[in-house]
Amino acid sequence: VQLQAYGGGLVQAGGSLRLSCAASGVSISMTSMNWYRQSPEKQRELVATITSGGSTNYADSVKDRFTISKDTAKNLVYLQMNSLKPGDTAVYYCNTRFRGQNVWGQGTQVTVSS
């Protein structure tokens, strides 16, 4: 099972980015998928979850700004990030659990300048 996150970059405050996570070896239609983020100052934080059935949950800090979605035909998970703030600066990771083990992608850097 492999997860590959991409789409990060440098953006000004108020801007938008869309992250993608390509999954292989697991069908995202059968499992929950998560986006986490980690900055040097903070512990790794769960940002958003989408279940196998398509239900979504968000951290309070990103609610109404971020949207998680998936394309089961392409086995891709997305994180649309709008109204970005400098506090959103972090490495973003996609994650799932497979056979009881956490699986992490390599992370993609998001930097929001003020």
C-alpha positions as a LaTeX table, in Angstrom:
\begin{tabular}{lrrr}
\hline
Residue & $x$ (\AA) & $y$ (\AA) & $z$ (\AA) \\
\hline
Val1 & 0.00 & 0.00 & 0.00 \\
Gln2 & 1.39 & 3.40 & $-0.96$ \\
Leu3 & 0.08 & 6.92 & $-0.65$ \\
Gln4 & 1.57 & 9.82 & $-2.57$ \\
Ala5 & 0.58 & 13.38 & $-1.70$ \\
Tyr6 & 1.26 & 16.27 & $-4.02$ \\
Gly7 & 0.05 & 19.75 & $-4.88$ \\
Gly8 & 1.67 & 21.79 & $-2.12$ \\
Gly9 & 3.47 & 25.03 & $-2.71$ \\
Leu10 & 3.86 & 28.66 & $-1.72$ \\
Val11 & 0.74 & 30.83 & $-1.66$ \\
Gln12 & $-0.19$ & 34.21 & $-0.24$ \\
Ala13 & $-2.63$ & 34.51 & 2.63 \\
Gly14 & $-6.17$ & 34.35 & 1.33 \\
Gly15 & $-5.18$ & 32.11 & $-1.56$ \\
Ser16 & $-6.11$ & 28.55 & $-2.41$ \\
Leu17 & $-4.39$ & 25.26 & $-3.07$ \\
Arg18 & $-5.64$ & 21.79 & $-3.87$ \\
Leu19 & $-3.75$ & 18.80 & $-2.55$ \\
Ser20 & $-4.10$ & 15.36 & $-4.08$ \\
Cys21 & $-3.33$ & 11.94 & $-2.65$ \\
Ala22 & $-2.86$ & 9.01 & $-4.99$ \\
Ala23 & $-3.47$ & 5.63 & $-3.36$ \\
Ser24 & $-2.18$ & 2.32 & $-4.64$ \\
Gly25 & $-2.69$ & $-1.12$ & $-3.18$ \\
Val26 & $-5.88$ & $-0.06$ & $-1.42$ \\
Ser27 & $-9.26$ & 1.04 & $-2.70$ \\
Ile28 & $-10.30$ & 4.36 & $-1.21$ \\
Ser29 & $-13.92$ & 3.31 & $-1.66$ \\
Met30 & $-13.37$ & 0.69 & 1.06 \\
Thr31 & $-11.60$ & 2.73 & 3.73 \\
Ser32 & $-11.51$ & 6.09 & 5.45 \\
Met33 & $-8.89$ & 8.52 & 4.23 \\
Asn34 & $-7.38$ & 11.32 & 6.26 \\
Trp35 & $-5.33$ & 14.43 & 5.78 \\
Tyr36 & $-2.95$ & 15.39 & 8.59 \\
Arg37 & $-0.55$ & 18.27 & 8.88 \\
Gln38 & 2.54 & 18.97 & 10.95 \\
Ser39 & 4.57 & 22.09 & 11.51 \\
Pro40 & 7.78 & 22.37 & 13.56 \\
Glu41 & 5.89 & 24.12 & 16.36 \\
Lys42 & 2.98 & 21.72 & 16.63 \\
Gln43 & 2.16 & 18.06 & 16.93 \\
Arg44 & 0.73 & 16.27 & 13.94 \\
Glu45 & $-2.89$ & 17.36 & 13.59 \\
Leu46 & $-5.81$ & 15.58 & 11.94 \\
Val47 & $-7.22$ & 18.06 & 9.45 \\
Ala48 & $-9.96$ & 16.19 & 7.59 \\
Thr49 & $-11.44$ & 12.72 & 7.13 \\
Ile50 & $-13.60$ & 11.17 & 4.46 \\
Thr51 & $-15.15$ & 7.80 & 5.19 \\
Ser52 & $-15.77$ & 4.96 & 2.77 \\
Gly53 & $-19.36$ & 6.15 & 2.57 \\
Gly54 & $-18.36$ & 9.73 & 1.82 \\
Ser55 & $-19.05$ & 11.34 & 5.19 \\
Thr56 & $-16.61$ & 14.09 & 6.11 \\
Asn57 & $-15.19$ & 15.58 & 9.29 \\
Tyr58 & $-12.92$ & 18.56 & 9.82 \\
Ala59 & $-10.77$ & 20.09 & 12.49 \\
Asp60 & $-12.37$ & 23.24 & 13.90 \\
Ser61 & $-9.40$ & 25.25 & 12.66 \\
Val62 & $-10.17$ & 24.47 & 8.99 \\
Lys63 & $-13.94$ & 24.05 & 9.01 \\
Asp64 & $-15.65$ & 26.13 & 6.32 \\
Arg65 & $-12.30$ & 26.72 & 4.57 \\
Phe66 & $-11.12$ & 23.23 & 3.61 \\
Thr67 & $-13.02$ & 20.54 & 1.72 \\
Ile68 & $-12.03$ & 16.88 & 1.49 \\
Ser69 & $-13.34$ & 14.85 & $-1.42$ \\
Lys70 & $-12.49$ & 11.76 & $-3.40$ \\
Asp71 & $-12.65$ & 10.29 & $-6.88$ \\
Thr72 & $-13.05$ & 6.56 & $-6.42$ \\
Ala73 & $-12.64$ & 5.88 & $-10.14$ \\
Lys74 & $-9.17$ & 7.44 & $-10.04$ \\
Asn75 & $-8.42$ & 6.33 & $-6.45$ \\
Leu76 & $-7.57$ & 9.91 & $-5.57$ \\
Val77 & $-8.36$ & 11.95 & $-2.47$ \\
Tyr78 & $-8.33$ & 15.73 & $-2.55$ \\
Leu79 & $-8.05$ & 18.54 & $-0.04$ \\
Gln80 & $-9.27$ & 21.86 & $-1.37$ \\
Met81 & $-7.88$ & 24.62 & 0.83 \\
Asn82 & $-9.36$ & 28.11 & 0.55 \\
Ser83 & $-8.80$ & 31.31 & 2.52 \\
Leu84 & $-5.40$ & 30.07 & 3.54 \\
Lys85 & $-3.70$ & 31.61 & 6.57 \\
Pro86 & $-0.06$ & 31.67 & 7.66 \\
Gly87 & $-1.08$ & 29.29 & 10.46 \\
Asp88 & $-1.91$ & 26.68 & 7.81 \\
Thr89 & 1.78 & 26.42 & 6.93 \\
Ala90 & 2.80 & 22.80 & 7.46 \\
Val91 & 3.70 & 19.56 & 5.77 \\
Tyr92 & 0.46 & 17.84 & 4.79 \\
Tyr93 & 0.20 & 14.06 & 4.83 \\
Cys94 & $-2.45$ & 11.69 & 3.61 \\
Asn95 & $-3.14$ & 8.65 & 5.73 \\
Thr96 & $-5.20$ & 5.54 & 5.98 \\
Arg97 & $-5.27$ & 2.37 & 8.01 \\
Phe98 & $-4.70$ & $-0.92$ & 6.25 \\
Arg99 & $-4.85$ & $-4.26$ & 8.06 \\
Gly100 & $-4.52$ & $-2.48$ & 11.38 \\
Gln101 & $-1.49$ & $-0.42$ & 10.41 \\
Asn102 & $-1.20$ & 3.29 & 9.74 \\
Val103 & $-0.04$ & 4.09 & 6.23 \\
Trp104 & 1.44 & 7.51 & 5.50 \\
Gly105 & 2.30 & 9.31 & 2.32 \\
Gln106 & 5.56 & 11.25 & 2.02 \\
Gly107 & 3.99 & 14.66 & 2.71 \\
Thr108 & 3.75 & 17.84 & 0.69 \\
Gln109 & 4.84 & 21.26 & 1.97 \\
Val110 & 2.30 & 24.07 & 2.12 \\
Thr111 & 3.66 & 27.52 & 2.90 \\
Val112 & 1.35 & 30.50 & 3.32 \\
Ser113 & 2.98 & 33.92 & 3.32 \\
Ser114 & 1.45 & 36.92 & 5.06 \\
\hline
\end{tabular}
